[in-house]
């Protein structure tokens, strides 16, 4: 993280990176951003493990038309942060799906932030 960059700016950049096709289709990049013990409760209500998410994201095709708004980040401890935001996904038919999203990020000893948990809750 650059000295002039705030925690919120840095975590937002990581969340945006995780939405990019370049990162989502790269097992190596996903393993850099997600902790091995990563878990997710998806917008669908399904639960995913680290390996589930790696397998699923690497196989995705087509554009990922997801945007992030109302982003905030809060430190929970010296090495744990909570990021929350509203995600909007535009489907191929032009309709939109919305979700309130939260991620728990951990600052590891190597100085890198890794996501340990993510949840998406469907909303209007």
C-alpha positions as CSV (number, residue, x, y, z in Angstrom):
1,X,0.0,0.0,0.0
2,X,1.5,3.4,-1.0
3,X,2.1,5.8,1.8
4,X,-0.5,8.3,0.4
5,X,-3.1,5.6,-0.1
6,X,-5.8,5.1,2.6
7,X,-6.8,1.7,3.8
8,X,-10.2,2.2,2.1
9,X,-8.6,3.1,-1.2
10,X,-6.3,0.0,-1.0
11,X,-9.1,-2.4,-0.2
12,X,-11.4,-0.9,-2.8
13,X,-8.7,-1.5,-5.4
14,X,-8.3,-5.1,-4.3
15,X,-12.1,-5.6,-4.4
16,X,-12.2,-4.1,-7.9
17,X,-9.3,-6.3,-9.0
18,X,-11.3,-9.4,-7.8
19,X,-14.1,-8.3,-10.2
20,X,-11.7,-8.1,-13.2
21,X,-11.6,-11.0,-15.7
22,X,-7.8,-10.8,-15.6
23,X,-7.8,-11.8,-11.9
24,X,-10.8,-14.0,-11.9
25,X,-9.4,-16.2,-14.6
26,X,-5.9,-16.5,-13.0
27,X,-5.5,-19.1,-10.3
28,X,-2.2,-17.6,-9.4
29,X,-3.7,-14.1,-8.9
30,X,-6.6,-15.5,-6.9
31,X,-4.3,-17.4,-4.6
32,X,-2.4,-14.1,-4.0
33,X,-5.6,-12.3,-2.9
34,X,-7.6,-15.0,-1.1
35,X,-6.4,-16.7,2.1
36,X,-6.2,-20.5,2.0
37,X,-9.0,-20.6,4.7
38,X,-11.2,-18.3,2.6
39,X,-15.0,-18.9,2.8
40,X,-17.9,-17.3,1.1
41,X,-21.7,-17.1,1.5
42,X,-22.8,-16.1,-2.0
43,X,-25.7,-13.9,-3.1
44,X,-27.4,-17.1,-4.0
45,X,-27.2,-18.4,-0.4
46,X,-24.7,-21.1,-1.4
47,X,-21.5,-21.6,0.7
48,X,-18.1,-21.8,-1.0
49,X,-14.6,-22.9,0.1
50,X,-11.3,-21.5,-1.2
51,X,-11.0,-24.3,-3.7
52,X,-14.6,-24.0,-4.8
53,X,-14.1,-20.3,-5.6
54,X,-10.8,-20.9,-7.4
55,X,-12.4,-23.6,-9.6
56,X,-15.5,-21.5,-10.3
57,X,-13.8,-18.2,-11.1
58,X,-11.1,-19.6,-13.3
59,X,-13.8,-21.3,-15.4
60,X,-15.9,-18.1,-15.9
61,X,-16.3,-16.7,-19.3
62,X,-17.7,-13.5,-20.7
63,X,-17.7,-10.0,-19.2
64,X,-18.3,-9.4,-15.5
65,X,-20.6,-6.4,-15.4
66,X,-20.4,-5.7,-11.7
67,X,-19.9,-2.3,-10.1
68,X,-19.1,-1.3,-6.6
69,X,-20.8,1.7,-4.8
70,X,-21.1,2.9,-1.2
71,X,-17.7,1.4,-0.2
72,X,-16.4,1.7,3.3
73,X,-13.6,0.0,5.3
74,X,-13.2,-0.3,9.0
75,X,-10.3,-1.7,11.0
76,X,-11.4,-4.4,13.4
77,X,-7.9,-5.0,14.8
78,X,-4.3,-4.1,13.8
79,X,-4.4,-6.7,11.1
80,X,-8.1,-7.3,10.3
81,X,-10.4,-5.0,8.3
82,X,-14.1,-5.1,7.3
83,X,-15.0,-3.8,3.8
84,X,-18.7,-3.3,2.9
85,X,-20.3,-2.1,-0.3
86,X,-23.3,-2.4,-2.6
87,X,-22.7,-4.5,-5.7
88,X,-24.7,-4.0,-8.9
89,X,-24.5,-6.6,-11.6
90,X,-26.0,-5.9,-15.0
91,X,-27.2,-9.1,-16.7
92,X,-27.0,-9.8,-20.4
93,X,-30.7,-9.0,-20.8
94,X,-30.1,-5.5,-19.3
95,X,-31.7,-6.3,-15.9
96,X,-29.8,-5.6,-12.7
97,X,-29.2,-7.6,-9.6
98,X,-28.2,-5.9,-6.3
99,X,-26.4,-7.2,-3.3
100,X,-25.0,-5.8,0.0
101,X,-21.5,-7.3,0.2
102,X,-19.0,-7.6,3.0
103,X,-15.5,-8.9,3.0
104,X,-13.1,-9.5,5.9
105,X,-9.5,-8.8,4.9
106,X,-6.4,-9.8,6.9
107,X,-2.9,-8.2,6.7
108,X,-0.5,-11.1,6.5
109,X,3.1,-11.1,7.8
110,X,4.3,-10.7,4.2
111,X,2.6,-7.2,4.2
112,X,-0.2,-8.3,1.8
113,X,-3.9,-8.0,2.4
114,X,-5.8,-11.3,1.8
115,X,-9.5,-11.9,1.9
116,X,-10.6,-14.5,4.4
117,X,-14.4,-14.2,4.1
118,X,-16.9,-12.7,1.8
119,X,-20.7,-12.5,1.9
120,X,-23.3,-11.3,-0.6
121,X,-26.9,-10.7,0.4
122,X,-29.5,-10.1,-2.3
123,X,-31.3,-6.8,-2.0
124,X,-33.5,-4.5,-4.1
